[in-house]
Amino acid sequence: MSPIAILFLALILVLSSAIKVLREYERAVIFRLGRAIGVKGPGLILLIPVVDRMIKVDLRTVTMDVPPQDIITRDNVSMKVNAVLYFRVIDPRKAIIDVEKYLYATSQLAQTTLRTVLGEVEVDDLLAEREKINAKLQIILDQYTDPWGIKVSSVQIKHVDLPQEMQRAMAKQAEAERERRARVINAEGEFQASQRLSEAAFNIAKNPIALQLRFLQTLAEVATENNSTTLFPVPIDLFRPFLEATATRSSPAGRTGAGGE
């Protein structure tokens, strides 16, 4: 190979190591002879070959799965819980200089925080107040990752793996709760019906003719059925005028009046 070709190849190698292009979501932390001199990007950046060293940092939101953790809740229930963590780098310099392998460090911190926080709650609170627990996890993690230049935007508990005996106990509890509600609703219905019946009886007592109208309505409803024999009570009020007339005639005053005539 000719000296010119060797020189040309060396020039290409030097330019390739000196010229870098960063995407919109990338930043580069520049080290010159081991000392951080700043953050560059996006776009075209120039480096001094051999002297400068570049470490790229992705600024996009990272979605990280937190592996299932063995949790013992405050009421001594053992379970497995996993979560998902959303975070992004807001300060590339801190993410590279202040912590070693910020992705690994954030993952470990999320696992330990998940075990600590869920160990302080009961099973019912974990199932019923998940949003509140997610917010608490986010606040704690964001507080610890802030010195690393990392912003935790959200933490979501994905799955709670309860033991079989706990699932059966909760199913029985839910069934008992549904039965209790059904009994309460039935009792309330009977109470309201008794109130209505009491009001109806009071109205009928004030207007006796209403009882006779109700009786005739019942007869009309019974007559529409295909019955061969129908038994129904006869209200005594229907015969009250005849009874009063009979009592008047059988009284001494009635007989005296009849003899006088």
C-alpha positions as CSV (number, residue, x, y, z in Angstrom):
1,M,0.0,0.0,0.0
2,S,1.3,3.4,-0.9
3,P,2.1,6.0,1.7
4,I,-0.7,8.3,0.3
5,A,-3.3,5.5,0.8
6,I,-2.1,4.9,4.3
7,L,-2.2,8.6,5.1
8,F,-5.7,8.9,3.6
9,L,-6.9,5.9,5.6
10,A,-5.5,7.4,8.8
11,L,-7.2,10.7,8.0
12,I,-10.5,8.9,7.7
13,L,-10.0,7.2,11.0
14,V,-9.2,10.4,12.7
15,L,-12.2,12.2,11.3
16,S,-14.5,9.4,12.2
17,S,-13.4,9.5,15.8
18,A,-13.5,13.3,15.9
19,I,-16.9,13.9,14.3
20,K,-20.0,12.6,16.0
21,V,-23.7,13.2,15.2
22,L,-26.3,13.0,18.0
23,R,-30.0,12.5,17.6
24,E,-32.5,14.9,19.1
25,Y,-33.1,12.8,22.2
26,E,-29.4,12.1,22.8
27,R,-26.8,14.1,24.8
28,A,-23.0,13.5,25.1
29,V,-21.0,14.0,28.3
30,I,-17.5,14.9,27.2
31,F,-14.4,13.9,29.2
32,R,-11.1,15.5,28.3
33,L,-8.1,13.7,29.7
34,G,-10.5,12.2,32.3
35,R,-12.1,15.5,33.4
36,A,-15.7,16.3,32.5
37,I,-15.9,19.4,30.4
38,G,-19.6,19.6,29.6
39,V,-22.6,18.2,27.8
40,K,-23.0,18.5,24.1
41,G,-25.7,17.7,21.6
42,P,-27.9,17.2,19.7
43,G,-26.5,17.5,16.2
44,L,-22.9,17.6,15.0
45,I,-20.1,17.7,17.7
46,L,-16.4,17.7,17.3
47,L,-14.0,15.8,19.5
48,I,-10.2,15.9,19.8
49,P,-9.0,12.5,18.9
50,V,-7.3,10.5,21.7
51,V,-7.8,13.4,24.1
52,D,-11.6,13.5,24.3
53,R,-14.0,10.7,25.3
54,M,-17.7,10.8,24.9
55,I,-20.5,8.9,26.8
56,K,-24.0,9.1,25.2
57,V,-27.1,9.5,27.4
58,D,-30.7,8.8,26.2
59,L,-33.2,11.4,27.4
60,R,-36.3,9.5,26.5
61,T,-38.6,8.1,29.1
62,V,-37.5,4.6,30.2
63,T,-40.0,1.9,31.0
64,M,-38.5,-0.5,33.5
65,D,-40.2,-3.7,34.9
66,V,-39.6,-4.2,38.6
67,P,-39.2,-8.0,39.1
68,P,-41.7,-9.7,41.4
69,Q,-40.7,-9.1,45.0
70,D,-41.6,-11.3,48.0
71,I,-43.6,-9.0,50.3
72,I,-44.8,-9.6,53.9
73,T,-47.5,-7.1,54.7
74,R,-48.2,-5.5,58.0
75,D,-50.9,-8.2,58.8
76,N,-48.4,-11.0,58.1
77,V,-49.6,-12.0,54.6
78,S,-46.9,-13.3,52.2
79,M,-47.3,-12.4,48.5
80,K,-45.4,-11.5,45.3
81,V,-45.8,-8.1,43.8
82,N,-44.3,-6.6,40.7
83,A,-44.5,-3.1,39.3
84,V,-43.5,-0.9,36.4
85,L,-41.4,2.2,36.7
86,Y,-41.3,5.3,34.3
87,F,-38.4,7.7,34.5
88,R,-36.1,9.8,32.4
89,V,-32.7,11.5,32.7
90,I,-33.0,15.3,33.1
91,D,-29.3,15.9,33.9
92,P,-26.9,13.8,31.9
93,R,-23.9,15.0,33.7
94,K,-25.2,13.9,37.1
95,A,-26.4,10.6,35.7
96,I,-22.9,9.7,34.5
97,I,-20.7,11.3,37.2
98,D,-22.8,10.9,40.4
99,V,-23.9,7.3,40.1
100,E,-22.4,4.2,38.5
101,K,-24.8,2.6,36.0
102,Y,-27.8,4.7,36.7
103,L,-30.2,2.1,35.1
104,Y,-29.0,-0.6,37.4
105,A,-29.1,1.7,40.4
106,T,-32.6,2.8,39.7
107,S,-33.8,-0.7,39.3
108,Q,-32.3,-1.8,42.6
109,L,-33.7,1.2,44.4
110,A,-37.2,0.5,43.0
111,Q,-37.1,-3.1,44.3
112,T,-36.0,-2.2,47.8
113,T,-38.5,0.7,48.0
114,L,-41.3,-1.6,46.8
115,R,-40.6,-4.1,49.6
116,T,-40.3,-1.4,52.2
117,V,-43.5,0.5,51.4
118,L,-45.7,-2.5,50.9
119,G,-44.4,-4.1,54.1
120,E,-46.0,-1.2,56.0
121,V,-49.6,-1.7,54.6
122,E,-52.3,-4.3,55.0
123,V,-53.7,-6.5,52.3
124,D,-57.0,-4.7,52.1
125,D,-55.2,-1.3,51.7
126,L,-53.0,-2.7,49.0
127,L,-56.0,-3.9,47.0
128,A,-58.3,-0.9,47.7
129,E,-55.9,2.0,47.7
130,R,-53.5,1.2,45.0
131,E,-53.4,4.7,43.5
132,K,-52.4,6.1,46.9
133,I,-49.6,3.5,47.2
134,N,-48.4,4.2,43.7
135,A,-48.2,8.0,44.5
136,K,-46.2,7.2,47.7
137,L,-43.7,5.0,45.8
138,Q,-43.3,7.7,43.1
139,I,-42.5,10.4,45.7
140,I,-40.0,8.3,47.5
141,L,-38.2,7.1,44.4
142,D,-38.1,10.6,42.9
143,Q,-36.6,11.9,46.1
144,Y,-33.7,9.4,46.0
145,T,-33.0,9.7,42.3
146,D,-33.1,13.5,42.1
147,P,-29.4,13.7,43.1
148,W,-28.6,11.4,40.1
149,G,-30.3,13.7,37.6
150,I,-33.2,11.3,37.2
151,K,-36.9,12.2,37.3
152,V,-39.4,9.4,38.2
153,S,-42.7,10.3,36.6
154,S,-44.8,7.3,37.6
155,V,-44.8,4.0,39.5
156,Q,-47.6,1.5,38.9
157,I,-48.2,-1.8,40.7
158,K,-49.0,-4.3,38.0
159,H,-49.8,-7.6,39.7
160,V,-50.4,-8.9,43.2
161,D,-50.0,-12.6,43.5
162,L,-52.0,-13.7,46.6
163,P,-51.7,-17.1,48.2
164,Q,-54.6,-19.6,47.5
165,E,-55.8,-19.7,51.0
166,M,-56.0,-15.8,51.1
167,Q,-57.9,-15.8,47.8
168,R,-60.5,-18.3,49.2
169,A,-60.8,-16.3,52.4
170,M,-61.4,-13.1,50.4
171,A,-64.0,-14.9,48.2
172,K,-65.9,-16.0,51.3
173,Q,-65.7,-12.5,52.8
174,A,-67.0,-11.0,49.5
175,E,-69.8,-13.5,49.4
176,A,-70.8,-12.8,53.1
177,E,-70.7,-9.0,52.3
178,R,-73.0,-9.5,49.3
179,E,-75.4,-11.6,51.4
180,R,-75.4,-8.9,54.1
181,R,-76.3,-6.3,51.6
182,A,-79.1,-8.4,50.2
183,R,-80.6,-8.8,53.6
184,V,-80.3,-5.1,54.4
185,I,-82.0,-4.3,51.1
186,N,-84.7,-6.8,51.8
187,A,-85.3,-5.4,55.3
188,E,-85.4,-1.9,53.9
189,G,-88.0,-3.0,51.3
190,E,-90.2,-4.6,53.9
191,F,-89.9,-1.5,56.2
192,Q,-91.0,0.8,53.3
193,A,-93.8,-1.6,52.4
194,S,-95.0,-1.7,55.9
195,Q,-95.0,2.1,56.0
196,R,-97.1,2.3,52.8
197,L,-99.5,-0.3,54.1
198,S,-99.9,1.7,57.3
199,E,-100.6,4.8,55.3
200,A,-103.1,2.9,53.2
201,A,-104.9,1.5,56.2
202,F,-105.1,5.0,57.7
203,N,-106.6,6.3,54.5
204,I,-109.1,3.5,54.3
205,A,-110.1,4.0,58.0
206,K,-111.0,7.6,57.1
207,N,-112.9,6.6,54.0
208,P,-114.7,3.2,54.6
209,I,-116.1,3.3,51.0
210,A,-112.5,2.8,49.7
211,L,-112.4,-0.7,51.2
212,Q,-115.5,-1.6,49.3
213,L,-114.0,-0.2,46.1
214,R,-110.8,-2.3,46.7
215,F,-112.9,-5.3,47.3
216,L,-114.8,-4.9,44.0
217,Q,-111.4,-4.4,42.2
218,T,-110.2,-7.6,43.7
219,L,-113.3,-9.4,42.5
220,A,-112.7,-8.1,39.0
221,E,-109.1,-9.4,39.0
222,V,-110.2,-12.8,40.3
223,A,-112.9,-13.0,37.6
224,T,-110.3,-12.8,34.8
225,E,-108.7,-16.1,35.9
226,N,-109.9,-19.4,34.7
227,N,-111.1,-20.7,38.0
228,S,-113.9,-23.2,38.6
229,T,-114.4,-22.3,42.2
230,T,-113.6,-19.0,43.8
231,L,-113.7,-18.3,47.5
232,F,-113.6,-14.8,48.8
233,P,-114.5,-13.1,52.0
234,V,-117.5,-10.7,52.2
235,P,-116.8,-7.5,54.1
236,I,-119.1,-7.0,57.0
237,D,-119.6,-3.4,56.0
238,L,-121.7,-4.5,53.0
239,F,-124.3,-6.0,55.5
240,R,-124.1,-3.3,58.1
241,P,-127.2,-1.4,56.9
242,F,-129.2,-4.6,56.9
243,L,-128.0,-5.5,60.4
244,E,-128.8,-2.1,61.7
245,A,-132.3,-2.3,60.3
246,T,-132.8,-5.7,61.8
247,A,-131.5,-4.5,65.2
248,T,-133.9,-1.5,65.0
249,R,-136.9,-3.7,64.4
250,S,-136.0,-6.2,67.1
251,S,-135.5,-3.4,69.7
252,P,-138.4,-2.6,72.2
253,A,-138.8,0.8,70.7
254,G,-139.3,-0.7,67.3
255,R,-141.9,-3.2,68.6
256,T,-143.7,-0.5,70.5
257,G,-143.9,1.7,67.4
258,A,-145.2,-1.3,65.4
259,G,-147.9,-2.0,68.1
260,G,-149.0,1.7,68.1
261,E,-149.7,1.5,64.5
